[in-house]
Amino acid sequence: MQSEKPTDFWQRPLAHGDFVVYSNKTGLRLGRIVRVNARMLTILEISGRTRNLTFEREFDRRAPKNVVRASGPELTLHLLTTESPKRGVENA
């Protein structure tokens, strides 16, 4: 029996490494899929938020129908212009 590939809210196929947008209690988050299972995705949040300034990676688990795949020039621009907390202290 072959497993079906998961699809997002708009019925587009999802794969390991895809960028997705998903919601939480306070708003929208941007993340990258790091594990794909039949019913659940494990997503690494890349929005730049950290916990307790320790640069811990934050993972979320979401059903494929609760995410939207992000792609295109808007995503590229966001990734290139967003300051990453791992780059160090911001220049004043």
Buried (B, 14 or more C-beta within 10 A) or exposed (E): EEEEEBBBBEEEEBEEEBBBBBEEEEEEBBBBBEEBEEEEBBBEBBBEEBEEEEEEEBEBEBEBEEBBBBEEEEBEEBEEEEEEEEEEEEEE
